[in-house]
Every structure is written in structure tokens, then in C-alpha cells.
Amino acid sequence: MSEQGENGRRDDTSIGGPRRRRRWDDRYPARVGKLLDTTSVTVDGIRAYPTCYVPDHILVSTLADVAANAERLGRVAGELGWDLSLDEKFLTSRLPEPEVARQDRVRRYPWATGVLGIARFLISARAGDAVPAPDAWTLLQRARALLGRDALAGVGLDHLLIVDSIGANPFHSTNPFHSTNPFHSTNPAGSSVDVGAIASYGSQGRGGLQPVAYAGPAPYRRDRSAEDPRRPVVATLDTGCGPHSWLDSIVRTTVRLDGTPIGHVGTATDPELDGDLIGPMDGGLDEVSGHGTFIAGLIHQACPEADIVAWRVVDSDGVVIESELVGALTKIATLIGRAALDLPDGLGIDVFSLSMGYYHETPEDGLFDPTMYELLASMGRCGTVVACSAGNDATDRPMFPAAFAPWLGGGGPVHLAEDSVPIVAARALNPNGSTVALFSNDGPWIGCSAPGGAVFSTMPAFNGGNQPLARVTSDFGSGVRVRESIDPDDFRGGFAVWSGTSFAAPLIAGAVASALDSGGLQPVGSASLADRVKVGSAALEKVTAAAR
């Protein structure tokens, strides 16, 4: 069976058919994340906030002197009874850039003289010693105390970005509100069940994930000739995209960089092909299954003329490790940069949609590593508009990458590049189109609004383990017919309603693509970088001015 078919689509598009069931130790992967205890290791002058991170990883930006930082960290690790070693399995990611981009960054960050990227180091217990379990936060704080808080520029935790349900603490969320459990009531329309106001968005009938029927036509997409302006290209980095009649001919899922995969590949762990990969063997759909297909459908509705590229960096466990995300972003930025400079083996991307994020432990005190922002800024320097979701925790705590957007009144954790299309962050609106969804994050970095409460889009043809409340058969002479109440997780009709700021970002992305398309797009690489930035910025301003 081929991994990739025509137009970058998989040849294996079966859903719900016979598949080898995963073993228990695959269905219950070991959780690698740790919640940061802000009281465990304190350093004078550093105020930390909760986040989630990988305890035995530490990241070193290649913008700084990797060897010098590794030597400093190794010395401190040794005092704690630990060893520090370069993670050979993680390919150190570096982005080739024009010299002018590097000079601009050095002006903003004098220490950042190296090549843009990251290296990942492993912390392990020294052989033969009984010592406390390795912990990156302890190492980082101890090093700051011994060497000075400014001695480790570009060094940081390997954060986790986690997809989870309503009601989770606002430390790590990638924004989908969803519940595959039915809204159990004998009279759902008039239920008096007491559900928290924010959590109510996860209930079916109130914005939670549920199947719906659609009676209209697919979004109209006109044929184009070689003489017509090119189509806009919108890319997403999420759970990928599953088969769907609206999307099969326009979405590519296996675009690579020089033959190297971007993100996760393989059908065995694809949450857009199999909706039940982890957890109990009860047939229940995993929380993020179908998320990427839903996002692709929203982009298609907002801009039917756009071509879509959907990479997968999130599996069914809903966990994204920051270093893996940065690795994927580096490859995507490389493709974009090549195309913008009219070099071979590139890929022009006009809009990039990200529906994920994390909360940084020290977001406003100068201890923030700007590497992820610089990667997104490098895309913006090529004219690519980056749209990010605001987050679902009803908080004004900055969530990243959304909070890399310009802050109203100035400020923010990073020094913004002036020659780049600014990042835009989107809050979610309720179905009335005028009020902000109660779950939506908000703050001075959020520049626009789009529907995110009870929105409609495409869904893989999953049929989960939940059952209708009642099922009977009848035969009045025309054959046996099955009569049943609505099956709460039968998505074989191909459409669903769902809620989250995850879905506001792709709608903004699609609107920007539509604005670009209305102006007529030049062939990729034919315009200067400055002109591409002007075009992208103008399209973004047009959309956000109407969606504030």
C-alpha cells in the first residue's frame, strides 16, 4: 500500500473498516509531561507561573552559542548528579535565512548571532547513582542562580501543548471544545441539567461535538485555466486531514522537505483515519479525532478557491512537544523561504493556520526564548499570514503562539520584526455573531474575532461506540426499516458541529485567503519579499478591520 497517492493524498482512505487493534501499552502511552511546581525551586527576581513540560528535555536555541550553553548546563547538571547529552534522535533544526534577516534579529537580540533553530538535550541520572529524578526546571533555575539570570539566553523548557476537555486548568490547551459523550436527557431541548456556563459548550445541543445533517451543495469552486491567477494556498499543522468528498481533491497531506516527512506520518496512528486509538477499549472516539478535517472544512467554506496543505503534528493523545512543533515549523519555513526566493523544491504558502498553544512560565520577564516567534516571523517575511487561535480557558493569560501577535498599546514578550507580516490571533464568537464565546481567551494581543461557538464543518466518517438511546425496526410492506434516536457519535454523514477558538483561526485564515484571491495572486517567487509583505499585510488588515 502506498503512503502517498496523487496530489499528495493517501491511497489508504478507509475509515472504520477492519483494522488491527492496538495493544494496551500502545493505547495507554506513558505521559511524559510534568506540571511545573512554581514553589519547588525559586530564584530571587524570577516569578514563575504553572505550565507543562518534558522533565528530561531542555532546549537550546541555535541562535546562541550551543556549545557554551551546553557546557554551562552540563556543569550544573553534574552538581545535581545528572548527565547532559545531545539528543541524537532529534535532528537539530536550522533554518537558512537571508543575511538581512539575521542582521535584523541581532539588532533586536544582540546575543542571537547564530542560525535560527533549536537543539534538544537529554537530562539523565548519572550511572550508578541514586539521585532525584532529572528535572529541567530544577536544572534551569539552579543554573540561573549560579550563573546569573541572563547567562543562559536561548535556553528553555520543552513545553507540552495538550488538547484536553473543558474545565482543564489553563496551563496547556490547543483549543478544541468537544465531548463525544451524548447530552443525556429525555428532553434535551428543555433540559434543566445544571451545567457550568463554560463547560456547557462541551455538551451536545450547546456547542459540543455532535453529528448534523447538511442538505446544501458543496462550496462552489470554479475551474481555472493556466492563464488565470493562481489559487491561494492555506496550510495547517494539526491532526492532518481525513478523507471527505469536499476535501479529497484540494487537500494535500504528505508534502515533504527534500523527501523528509514533516510532522507525523503513517496510518497506524492517524487520528483522522481511526477515531479510537487510545484509552479504554469501549469504542469511544478520542478527543482530537477529526479535528484537522474539521479545520480543513472551515478553510474550504471560507475560501473555496484555496488549495490546502494539512500536516499532522498531533496524534490521538492530543500532546504536542514544543521541540517537535519547532522542528516541523522549521521545515515548513524552509519550504516557504525557497518558494519566495524562486528556488527549487519550495512551497508557496499564503496563509498558515495554527490552532494550538501553551502558557509560558515566565512570559514577561526577559527569560523568554524567541525561537518559535522568529520561525513564524520568517514566514511573515515571505508574505505568509500566520493566524493563531486565542485559547479556550476564559483567561487573559498570554497563550503562545497567539500572544506573539502585536499587543494593543505595545509590549509583549518578544521584539517584533518590522519587515514581516504580523501574526494575528483570533477570539471566538457565539452563533449570534456579536458576542464573544464565554470560553474564549482575550487580551491586548488578540486582534480579530470569528465564529467559534457551535460552528459547522466536515468530519471523517467515524462511528464511535456510543449508541442511540432507542432502536426498533418496522415493516409496512416496503421492507424492514431501522428506526432509532440520534446516535451521538455516528459521523458517517460527514458533518458535525463543534466549538473552540481552534475554529476561529482557520475561518480568519480562509477570509485572508479569499481577500488575497480577490486581488489576483502573482506566481510564487515572481514578486519581491517586500511586495509580498505589503500584499499579505493589506489582506490581513482588510479582514481584521471587518472582524474586530
Buried (B, 14 or more C-beta within 10 A) or exposed (E): EEEBBEEBBBEBBEBBEEBEEBEEEEBEBEEBBBEBEBEEBEBEEBEBBBBBBBBBBBBBBBBBBBEEBBEBBBEBBEEBEBBBEBBEEBBBBBBBBBEEBBEBBBEBBEEBEBBBBBBBBBBEBBEEEEEEEBBBBBBBBBBBBEBEBEEBBBBBBBBBBBBBBBEEEBBBBBBBBBBBBBBEBEEBEEBEEEBEEBBBBBBBBBBBBBBBEBEEEBEEBEEEEEEEBBBBBBBBBBBBBBBBEBBBEBBBBBBBBEEEBBBBBEBEBBBBBBBBBBBEEEBBBBBBBBBBBBBBBBBBBBBBBBBBBBBBBBBBBBBBBBBBBBBBBBBBBBBBBBBBBEEEEBBBBBBBBBBBBBBBBBBBEEBBBBBBBBBBBBBBBBBBBBBBBBBBBBBEBBBBBBBBBBBEEEEBBBBBBEEBBBBBBBBBBBBEEEEBBBBBBBBBBBBBBBBBBBBBBBBBBBBBBBBBBEEEEEEEEEEEEEEEEBBBBBBEEBBBBBBBBBBBBBBBBBBBBBBBBBEEBEEBBEBEBEEBBBBBBBBBBBBBEEBE
